[in-house]
Amino acid sequence: MNIKPIRNDKDLRLAFKRLEEIFQAKPKTPEYDEMEILTTLIEVYENKHYPIGSTSPIEAIKFRMEQQGLSQRDLEPYIGTSGRVSEVLNGKRSLSLRMIKNLHDGLHIPYESLLSAST
């Protein structure tokens, strides 16, 4: 385990990359401990430098897309077909509870942001 502070966006991208590699780690393993530490470091950095606050769910999704360099196609596993992704991002369709859970679990978007009533 080689944990370093997250001081800038490059460090953040590297932390996310490593988190993706170890995300399915089994409890009570060094990788699981590393995953927990990285998650905490990422959360602290993001809260300090990218406070999401009371943004709309669409803004939160678009922010995460920009942050991770994702396309609309990358959202299909979390939201559904390309048409459904487009409808959600254009405000024509609300997020379902399943979509919210998928986006939270898969892209680590806080529930508070995804459940905001300001859509």
N, C-alpha and C positions, 0 to 999 in steps of 0.2 A: 504494500500500500504506500503510495507516494502522494500524500495530500498536501496541497499548497493553497494559500489564500487565493480568493478570486478578487483580482484587483482591477480588471478591465474586461471589456467584451470578448477579447480573444481568450482570456482565461475562462470566461463563462462558456464559450462555445466548446472549449476543450473539456470542461467539466461535464457539459451535457453529452458530449461524445462518449466520455468514459462511463457516465451514468447509463447510457443506452447499452453499453457492452455488458454491464453487470446488473442490469435491472431485474433479472430473474434469479438473482442469487438466493441460495437457500439460507434460512436463518442459522445463526450460530456459526457462520463462516466468515473469514476475513473479507470476502467480497461483499457480504451483506453489511458488515460494519462500515465498509468503505461507502456503500450505497447510502446508508443513513447519514453519514458525515457529509457526503457530497450534496445530498438533498438539502440539508440544513444550510450549507454554505451558499448554495444556489438561491435558496429562499431569502437569506439575509441580503445577498448582493442585489437581487431583483427588487426587494422591498425598499432598499436604499436608493437604487439608481433608476428603477422603473416602477414606481408605485402605480398600481393599477387603480386603486381607489374605487370610485363609483362609475366606472366605465360601463358601457353596454356590453352584453355578451358578444355581440358582433365585433366590437372594438377589441375586446380581449382576445378573441380568436385571431383576428387580423394581426394584432400585435405579436402573438406567439408565432404566427406564420412568418412574419418579417424577421423575428428574432432567430428562428431556426432555419430560415431560407426555404420554407415549405410552399408548395403550390396548392391550388385548389384540389388537384388530383390526390395529393398527399392526405387530404382530409377525408377522402372517401371511406377508409376503414372505420372512421369515428362517426361520420354523419350519414353516409349512404351513397347513393348514386351521384354522378356528377351533376345531374339536374337538381337533386336535393341540396347538394353543397352550394350550388349557385343560388338557389332560393333562400337558403339560410343567410348567406353572406350579403344578399341584396335586401334582406329584411322582409321577404315575402313569406317566409315560413319560420315559425318559432321552433326553438330547440325542444325536442322531447326529453323526457327524463333519461332515456337510454343514451341519447346523443350527449347529454350533459355528463353522464357517468363515463362514457367512452372518452370524451375530450379531457376530462379530469384525469382519468387513469392513464391515458396514452400520451397526452401532451402536458400534463401537470398544470393545467389552467385551474386556478382556485375555484372551488364551487361558488364562492361569494360572487365572483365575476360572472360566472355562467348563469347564475340564478337571479341576477339583477333584473329589476322590473323595467329598466329604461330602454327596452328594445323598440 
